[in-house]
Amino acid sequence: MLLDVPERSYILVHPANDAVRELKGCIAPVSFLSGEGKGLQSKAAFQKLSELIHPELLKVNKILLIIQSVNHEPDRKTYEQTNA
């Protein structure tokens, strides 16, 4: 859960592969983009993110989350290999 987000009480972070169907203002990490608002291997990406963040939360450390994408285009090669 993210705190201190302008105009929001909180934002949940959880696995989801289809933003339109599975998210209502939440954040879902994905391993690969597969289309607009869609990604692959969200559970694996969420697990990796959790493993990085959870120990810091237990220490009551603050975490700065910066969300960015270097490439907005789907990773077609990975998508095709995953769906072959």
MMTF fields as JSON, N, C-alpha, C and O atoms, coordinates in Angstrom:
{
  "mmtfVersion": "1.0.0",
  "mmtfProducer": "UNKNOWN",
  "numBonds": 335,
  "numAtoms": 336,
  "numGroups": 84,
  "numChains": 1,
  "numModels": 1,
  "chainsPerModel": [1],
  "groupsPerChain": [84],
  "chainIdList": ["A"],
  "bondAtomList": [4, 2, 8, 6, 12, 10, 16, 14, 20, 18, 24, 22, 28, 26, 32, 30, 36, 34, 40, 38, 44, 42, 48, 46, 52, 50, 56, 54, 60, 58, 64, 62, 68, 66, 72, 70, 76, 74, 80, 78, 84, 82, 88, 86, 92, 90, 96, 94, 100, 98, 104, 102, 108, 106, 112, 110, 116, 114, 120, 118, 124, 122, 128, 126, 132, 130, 136, 134, 140, 138, 144, 142, 148, 146, 152, 150, 156, 154, 160, 158, 164, 162, 168, 166, 172, 170, 176, 174, 180, 178, 184, 182, 188, 186, 192, 190, 196, 194, 200, 198, 204, 202, 208, 206, 212, 210, 216, 214, 220, 218, 224, 222, 228, 226, 232, 230, 236, 234, 240, 238, 244, 242, 248, 246, 252, 250, 256, 254, 260, 258, 264, 262, 268, 266, 272, 270, 276, 274, 280, 278, 284, 282, 288, 286, 292, 290, 296, 294, 300, 298, 304, 302, 308, 306, 312, 310, 316, 314, 320, 318, 324, 322, 328, 326, 332, 330],
  "bondOrderList": [1, 1, 1, 1, 1, 1, 1, 1, 1, 1, 1, 1, 1, 1, 1, 1, 1, 1, 1, 1, 1, 1, 1, 1, 1, 1, 1, 1, 1, 1, 1, 1, 1, 1, 1, 1, 1, 1, 1, 1, 1, 1, 1, 1, 1, 1, 1, 1, 1, 1, 1, 1, 1, 1, 1, 1, 1, 1, 1, 1, 1, 1, 1, 1, 1, 1, 1, 1, 1, 1, 1, 1, 1, 1, 1, 1, 1, 1, 1, 1, 1, 1, 1],
  "groupList": [{"groupName": "MET", "atomNameList": ["N", "CA", "C", "O"], "elementList": ["N", "C", "C", "O"], "formalChargeList": [0, 0, 0, 0], "bondAtomList": [1, 0, 2, 1, 3, 2], "bondOrderList": [1, 1, 2], "singleLetterCode": "M", "chemCompType": "L-PEPTIDE LINKING"}, {"groupName": "LEU", "atomNameList": ["N", "CA", "C", "O"], "elementList": ["N", "C", "C", "O"], "formalChargeList": [0, 0, 0, 0], "bondAtomList": [1, 0, 2, 1, 3, 2], "bondOrderList": [1, 1, 2], "singleLetterCode": "L", "chemCompType": "L-PEPTIDE LINKING"}, {"groupName": "ASP", "atomNameList": ["N", "CA", "C", "O"], "elementList": ["N", "C", "C", "O"], "formalChargeList": [0, 0, 0, 0], "bondAtomList": [1, 0, 2, 1, 3, 2], "bondOrderList": [1, 1, 2], "singleLetterCode": "D", "chemCompType": "L-PEPTIDE LINKING"}, {"groupName": "VAL", "atomNameList": ["N", "CA", "C", "O"], "elementList": ["N", "C", "C", "O"], "formalChargeList": [0, 0, 0, 0], "bondAtomList": [1, 0, 2, 1, 3, 2], "bondOrderList": [1, 1, 2], "singleLetterCode": "V", "chemCompType": "L-PEPTIDE LINKING"}, {"groupName": "PRO", "atomNameList": ["N", "CA", "C", "O"], "elementList": ["N", "C", "C", "O"], "formalChargeList": [0, 0, 0, 0], "bondAtomList": [1, 0, 2, 1, 3, 2], "bondOrderList": [1, 1, 2], "singleLetterCode": "P", "chemCompType": "L-PEPTIDE LINKING"}, {"groupName": "GLU", "atomNameList": ["N", "CA", "C", "O"], "elementList": ["N", "C", "C", "O"], "formalChargeList": [0, 0, 0, 0], "bondAtomList": [1, 0, 2, 1, 3, 2], "bondOrderList": [1, 1, 2], "singleLetterCode": "E", "chemCompType": "L-PEPTIDE LINKING"}, {"groupName": "ARG", "atomNameList": ["N", "CA", "C", "O"], "elementList": ["N", "C", "C", "O"], "formalChargeList": [0, 0, 0, 0], "bondAtomList": [1, 0, 2, 1, 3, 2], "bondOrderList": [1, 1, 2], "singleLetterCode": "R", "chemCompType": "L-PEPTIDE LINKING"}, {"groupName": "SER", "atomNameList": ["N", "CA", "C", "O"], "elementList": ["N", "C", "C", "O"], "formalChargeList": [0, 0, 0, 0], "bondAtomList": [1, 0, 2, 1, 3, 2], "bondOrderList": [1, 1, 2], "singleLetterCode": "S", "chemCompType": "L-PEPTIDE LINKING"}, {"groupName": "TYR", "atomNameList": ["N", "CA", "C", "O"], "elementList": ["N", "C", "C", "O"], "formalChargeList": [0, 0, 0, 0], "bondAtomList": [1, 0, 2, 1, 3, 2], "bondOrderList": [1, 1, 2], "singleLetterCode": "Y", "chemCompType": "L-PEPTIDE LINKING"}, {"groupName": "ILE", "atomNameList": ["N", "CA", "C", "O"], "elementList": ["N", "C", "C", "O"], "formalChargeList": [0, 0, 0, 0], "bondAtomList": [1, 0, 2, 1, 3, 2], "bondOrderList": [1, 1, 2], "singleLetterCode": "I", "chemCompType": "L-PEPTIDE LINKING"}, {"groupName": "HIS", "atomNameList": ["N", "CA", "C", "O"], "elementList": ["N", "C", "C", "O"], "formalChargeList": [0, 0, 0, 0], "bondAtomList": [1, 0, 2, 1, 3, 2], "bondOrderList": [1, 1, 2], "singleLetterCode": "H", "chemCompType": "L-PEPTIDE LINKING"}, {"groupName": "ALA", "atomNameList": ["N", "CA", "C", "O"], "elementList": ["N", "C", "C", "O"], "formalChargeList": [0, 0, 0, 0], "bondAtomList": [1, 0, 2, 1, 3, 2], "bondOrderList": [1, 1, 2], "singleLetterCode": "A", "chemCompType": "L-PEPTIDE LINKING"}, {"groupName": "ASN", "atomNameList": ["N", "CA", "C", "O"], "elementList": ["N", "C", "C", "O"], "formalChargeList": [0, 0, 0, 0], "bondAtomList": [1, 0, 2, 1, 3, 2], "bondOrderList": [1, 1, 2], "singleLetterCode": "N", "chemCompType": "L-PEPTIDE LINKING"}, {"groupName": "LYS", "atomNameList": ["N", "CA", "C", "O"], "elementList": ["N", "C", "C", "O"], "formalChargeList": [0, 0, 0, 0], "bondAtomList": [1, 0, 2, 1, 3, 2], "bondOrderList": [1, 1, 2], "singleLetterCode": "K", "chemCompType": "L-PEPTIDE LINKING"}, {"groupName": "GLY", "atomNameList": ["N", "CA", "C", "O"], "elementList": ["N", "C", "C", "O"], "formalChargeList": [0, 0, 0, 0], "bondAtomList": [1, 0, 2, 1, 3, 2], "bondOrderList": [1, 1, 2], "singleLetterCode": "G", "chemCompType": "PEPTIDE LINKING"}, {"groupName": "CYS", "atomNameList": ["N", "CA", "C", "O"], "elementList": ["N", "C", "C", "O"], "formalChargeList": [0, 0, 0, 0], "bondAtomList": [1, 0, 2, 1, 3, 2], "bondOrderList": [1, 1, 2], "singleLetterCode": "C", "chemCompType": "L-PEPTIDE LINKING"}, {"groupName": "PHE", "atomNameList": ["N", "CA", "C", "O"], "elementList": ["N", "C", "C", "O"], "formalChargeList": [0, 0, 0, 0], "bondAtomList": [1, 0, 2, 1, 3, 2], "bondOrderList": [1, 1, 2], "singleLetterCode": "F", "chemCompType": "L-PEPTIDE LINKING"}, {"groupName": "GLN", "atomNameList": ["N", "CA", "C", "O"], "elementList": ["N", "C", "C", "O"], "formalChargeList": [0, 0, 0, 0], "bondAtomList": [1, 0, 2, 1, 3, 2], "bondOrderList": [1, 1, 2], "singleLetterCode": "Q", "chemCompType": "L-PEPTIDE LINKING"}, {"groupName": "THR", "atomNameList": ["N", "CA", "C", "O"], "elementList": ["N", "C", "C", "O"], "formalChargeList": [0, 0, 0, 0], "bondAtomList": [1, 0, 2, 1, 3, 2], "bondOrderList": [1, 1, 2], "singleLetterCode": "T", "chemCompType": "L-PEPTIDE LINKING"}],
  "groupTypeList": [0, 1, 1, 2, 3, 4, 5, 6, 7, 8, 9, 1, 3, 10, 4, 11, 12, 2, 11, 3, 6, 5, 1, 13, 14, 15, 9, 11, 4, 3, 7, 16, 1, 7, 14, 5, 14, 13, 14, 1, 17, 7, 13, 11, 11, 16, 17, 13, 1, 7, 5, 1, 9, 10, 4, 5, 1, 1, 13, 3, 12, 13, 9, 1, 1, 9, 9, 17, 7, 3, 12, 10, 5, 4, 2, 6, 13, 18, 8, 5, 17, 18, 12, 11],
  "groupIdList": [1, 2, 3, 4, 5, 6, 7, 8, 9, 10, 11, 12, 13, 14, 15, 16, 17, 18, 19, 20, 21, 22, 23, 24, 25, 26, 27, 28, 29, 30, 31, 32, 33, 34, 35, 36, 37, 38, 39, 40, 41, 42, 43, 44, 45, 46, 47, 48, 49, 50, 51, 52, 53, 54, 55, 56, 57, 58, 59, 60, 61, 62, 63, 64, 65, 66, 67, 68, 69, 70, 71, 72, 73, 74, 75, 76, 77, 78, 79, 80, 81, 82, 83, 84],
  "secStructList": [7, 5, 7, 1, 7, 6, 6, 7, 1, 7, 5, 7, 5, 7, 7, 7, 1, 5, 2, 2, 2, 2, 7, 1, 1, 7, 5, 7, 7, 7, 1, 3, 3, 3, 3, 6, 6, 3, 3, 3, 7, 2, 2, 2, 2, 2, 2, 2, 2, 2, 2, 2, 2, 2, 2, 2, 2, 2, 6, 6, 7, 7, 7, 7, 7, 7, 7, 7, 7, 1, 7, 7, 1, 7, 7, 2, 2, 2, 2, 2, 2, 2, 6, 7],
  "xCoordList": [0.847, 0.0, 0.895, 1.856, 0.582, 1.323, 0.549, -0.674, 1.266, 0.655, 1.064, 2.004, 0.356, 0.658, 0.613, 1.452, -0.347, -0.553, -1.611, -2.71, -1.312, -2.295, -3.65, -3.726, -4.7, -6.093, -6.428, -7.433, -5.615, -5.887, -5.622, -4.706, -6.396, -6.13, -5.007, -4.162, -5.003, -3.977, -4.026, -5.012, -2.964, -2.905, -2.341, -1.274, -3.047, -2.57, -1.638, -1.801, -0.672, 0.24, 0.01, 0.166, -0.363, -0.635, -0.466, -0.454, -0.336, -0.191, -1.449, -2.565, -1.267, -2.344, -1.696, -0.683, -2.265, -1.702, -2.511, -2.043, -3.724, -4.587, -5.142, -6.041, -4.609, -4.964, -6.46, -7.054, -7.068, -8.48, -9.368, -10.294, -9.093, -9.927, -9.613, -10.512, -8.345, -7.931, -7.565, -7.39, -7.447, -7.008, -8.052, -8.715, -8.184, -9.061, -8.248, -8.55, -7.219, -6.364, -5.185, -4.453, -4.993, -3.869, -2.668, -2.757, -1.555, -0.337, 0.017, 0.027, 0.303, 0.711, 2.042, 2.114, 3.09, 4.35, 4.234, 3.549, 4.898, 4.948, 6.391, 7.211, 6.694, 8.046, 8.257, 9.352, 7.198, 7.275, 5.965, 4.895, 6.047, 4.841, 4.405, 5.236, 3.094, 2.591, 1.541, 1.007, 1.238, 0.254, -0.103, 0.406, -0.967, -1.374, -2.149, -3.211, -1.607, -2.253, -2.149, -2.858, -1.278, -1.142, 0.316, 1.215, 0.533, 1.879, 1.892, 0.845, 3.089, 3.273, 4.049, 4.822, 3.837, 4.568, 4.485, 5.495, 3.271, 3.064, 3.349, 3.893, 2.993, 3.261, 4.756, 5.186, 5.548, 7.007, 7.569, 8.438, 7.08, 7.547, 7.144, 7.922, 5.929, 5.456, 6.294, 6.648, 6.605, 7.422, 8.804, 9.308, 9.409, 10.732, 10.68, 11.557, 9.659, 9.484, 9.268, 9.838, 8.453, 8.182, 9.451, 9.676, 10.275, 11.528, 12.485, 13.269, 12.422, 13.271, 12.724, 13.48, 11.425, 10.797, 10.489, 10.67, 10.036, 9.563, 10.594, 10.227, 11.86, 12.837, 12.979, 13.181, 12.873, 12.979, 11.756, 11.868, 10.605, 9.384, 9.447, 8.986, 10.01, 10.158, 11.072, 10.911, 12.036, 12.947, 12.329, 12.942, 11.12, 10.383, 11.124, 11.075, 11.796, 12.464, 11.464, 10.548, 11.64, 10.822, 11.352, 12.548, 10.437, 10.798, 10.261, 9.088, 11.103, 10.695, 10.487, 11.417, 9.287, 8.962, 8.883, 8.05, 9.749, 9.74, 9.308, 9.949, 8.228, 7.703, 8.029, 7.652, 8.732, 9.066, 9.182, 9.395, 9.041, 9.206, 10.185, 10.019, 11.186, 12.168, 11.565, 11.839, 10.744, 10.181, 8.702, 8.341, 7.85, 6.405, 5.881, 4.725, 6.724, 6.299, 6.331, 7.218, 5.386, 5.402, 6.684, 7.234, 7.142, 8.299, 7.789, 7.532, 7.642, 6.988, 7.729, 7.09, 9.053, 9.824, 9.525, 9.264, 9.564, 9.285, 7.831, 7.531, 6.924, 5.507, 5.257, 4.519, 5.865, 5.672, 6.26, 5.662, 7.422, 8.029, 7.18, 7.033, 6.632, 5.808, 4.496, 3.986, 3.941, 2.637, 2.742, 1.735, 3.92, 4.096, 3.55, 3.608],
  "yCoordList": [-1.17, 0.0, 1.237, 1.313, 2.192, 3.442, 4.519, 4.607, 5.334, 6.407, 7.76, 7.86, 8.788, 10.176, 10.4, 11.117, 9.797, 10.001, 11.085, 10.935, 12.182, 13.257, 12.747, 11.989, 13.172, 12.846, 11.362, 10.909, 10.604, 9.186, 8.876, 9.447, 7.991, 7.532, 6.499, 6.481, 5.647, 4.626, 4.05, 4.216, 3.38, 2.663, 1.286, 1.168, 0.247, -1.117, -1.515, -1.08, -2.337, -2.916, -4.415, -5.036, -5.005, -6.446, -6.962, -6.176, -8.279, -8.846, -8.658, -8.781, -8.365, -8.288, -8.2, -7.521, -8.873, -8.861, -8.017, -7.736, -7.606, -6.812, -5.649, -5.833, -4.461, -3.297, -2.978, -2.653, -3.062, -2.708, -3.669, -3.235, -4.95, -5.949, -6.121, -6.416, -5.941, -6.34, -5.201, -5.435, -3.976, -2.876, -1.772, -1.461, -1.194, -0.039, 1.015, 1.341, 1.546, 2.544, 1.957, 2.69, 0.658, -0.009, -0.041, 0.36, -0.523, -0.671, -2.156, -2.846, -2.632, -4.027, -4.073, -3.66, -4.566, -4.728, -5.901, -6.883, -5.797, -6.897, -7.095, -6.182, -8.287, -8.575, -8.098, -7.67, -8.173, -7.78, -7.136, -7.549, -6.118, -5.54, -6.432, -6.904, -6.663, -7.496, -6.767, -7.337, -5.537, -4.738, -3.542, -3.392, -2.699, -1.515, -1.924, -2.539, -1.578, -1.925, -3.397, -3.871, -4.12, -5.553, -5.934, -5.333, -6.935, -7.4, -8.881, -9.517, -9.421, -10.843, -11.038, -10.173, -12.162, -12.6, -11.593, -11.25, -11.123, -10.153, -10.746, -10.058, -12.0, -12.619, -12.674, -12.426, -12.997, -13.054, -11.662, -11.506, -10.658, -9.285, -8.782, -8.105, -9.115, -8.716, -9.392, -8.759, -10.656, -11.391, -10.755, -10.581, -10.412, -9.786, -8.426, -8.108, -7.634, -6.34, -6.505, -5.759, -7.471, -7.736, -8.127, -7.686, -8.956, -9.388, -8.221, -8.234, -7.217, -6.042, -5.085, -4.518, -4.921, -3.904, -4.394, -3.645, -5.614, -6.11, -5.95, -5.475, -6.321, -6.152, -4.693, -4.423, -3.769, -2.352, -1.88, -1.055, -2.398, -2.046, -2.573, -1.907, -3.754, -4.31, -3.453, -3.395, -2.786, -1.884, -0.495, 0.397, -0.323, 0.945, 2.025, 3.205, 1.615, 2.555, 3.062, 2.34, 4.295, 4.845, 4.334, 4.095, 4.172, 3.685, 4.667, 5.039, 5.081, 5.945, 5.068, 4.406, 5.062, 4.254, 5.168, 6.073, 4.929, 5.678, 4.714, 3.688, 5.047, 4.185, 4.825, 5.966, 4.076, 4.579, 3.414, 2.27, 3.723, 2.715, 3.256, 4.362, 2.48, 2.872, 2.689, 3.465, 1.658, 1.315, 1.017, 0.062, 1.811, 1.606, 0.555, 0.141, 0.129, -0.883, -2.267, -2.556, -3.114, -4.483, -5.209, -4.988, -6.058, -6.903, -8.096, -9.161, -7.917, -8.919, -10.252, -11.304, -10.234, -11.479, -12.324, -13.522, -11.692, -12.413, -12.857, -13.973, -11.994, -12.321, -13.536, -14.445, -13.548, -14.666, -15.96, -17.027, -15.87, -17.063, -17.608, -18.822, -16.728, -17.128, -17.746, -18.659, -17.258, -17.722, -18.743, -19.055, -19.263, -20.239, -21.601, -22.546],
  "zCoordList": [0.0, 0.0, 0.0, 0.766, -0.849, -0.915, -0.167, -0.279, 0.592, 1.362, 0.803, 0.015, 1.214, 0.835, -0.673, -1.218, -1.341, -2.762, -2.91, -2.377, -3.623, -3.767, -4.265, -5.232, -3.596, -3.94, -3.803, -4.352, -3.087, -2.84, -1.385, -0.792, -0.798, 0.565, 0.551, 1.446, -0.461, -0.592, -1.999, -2.716, -2.38, -3.659, -3.36, -2.757, -3.775, -3.582, -4.717, -5.857, -4.39, -5.376, -5.331, -4.28, -6.472, -6.522, -7.944, -8.891, -8.103, -9.449, -10.291, -9.786, -11.553, -12.543, -13.916, -14.081, -14.889, -16.243, -17.221, -18.325, -16.83, -17.701, -16.886, -16.066, -17.112, -16.306, -16.362, -15.334, -17.523, -17.656, -16.864, -16.18, -16.954, -16.28, -14.802, -14.015, -14.406, -13.069, -12.12, -10.924, -12.625, -11.768, -11.704, -12.695, -10.537, -10.338, -9.592, -8.444, -10.246, -9.63, -8.872, -8.208, -8.96, -8.295, -9.236, -10.396, -8.716, -9.502, -9.565, -8.545, -10.76, -10.931, -11.673, -12.83, -11.03, -11.754, -12.725, -12.44, -13.859, -14.826, -15.259, -15.159, -15.736, -16.212, -17.644, -18.008, -18.457, -19.858, -20.269, -19.821, -21.129, -21.724, -22.876, -23.653, -22.985, -24.082, -24.907, -25.859, -24.569, -25.28, -24.424, -23.313, -24.932, -24.186, -22.933, -23.022, -21.773, -20.508, -20.149, -19.261, -20.827, -20.577, -20.382, -20.97, -19.551, -19.297, -18.994, -18.874, -18.872, -18.61, -17.32, -16.907, -16.701, -15.509, -14.372, -13.757, -14.099, -13.029, -11.655, -10.791, -11.438, -10.132, -9.851, -8.725, -10.864, -10.69, -10.407, -9.549, -11.123, -10.907, -9.522, -8.85, -9.101, -7.772, -6.682, -5.687, -6.87, -5.901, -5.767, -4.657, -6.888, -6.878, -6.174, -5.371, -6.474, -5.83, -4.328, -3.533, -3.942, -2.522, -1.771, -0.644, -2.404, -1.768, -1.539, -0.59, -2.404, -2.238, -1.174, -0.385, -1.166, -0.317, 1.095, 2.055, 1.238, 2.537, 3.661, 4.736, 3.467, 4.554, 5.006, 6.19, 4.072, 4.42, 5.195, 6.101, 4.841, 5.579, 7.013, 7.94, 7.194, 8.54, 9.399, 10.618, 8.763, 9.485, 9.655, 10.241, 9.144, 9.17, 8.371, 8.717, 7.321, 6.421, 5.391, 4.998, 4.96, 3.887, 2.558, 2.397, 1.61, 0.279, -0.747, -0.701, -1.658, -2.751, -3.981, -4.44, -4.504, -5.676, -6.892, -6.945, -7.859, -9.113, -10.201, -10.426, -10.868, -11.921, -13.258, -13.526, -14.09, -15.414, -16.372, -15.969, -17.626, -18.655, -19.683, -20.195, -19.971, -20.968, -22.358, -23.273, -22.501, -23.796, -23.622, -22.934, -24.229, -24.107, -25.076, -24.987, -25.988, -26.952, -26.314, -25.511, -26.655, -26.126, -26.513, -27.592, -25.641, -25.916, -26.718, -26.158, -28.021, -28.873, -28.893, -28.899, -28.903, -28.946, -27.707, -27.815, -26.524, -25.288, -25.261, -24.838, -25.711, -25.743, -26.634, -26.257, -27.799, -28.731, -28.163, -28.303, -27.525, -26.95, -25.794, -25.651, -24.986, -23.83, -24.285, -23.636, -25.396, -25.865, -26.992, -27.627, -27.254, -28.347, -27.945, -28.731]
}
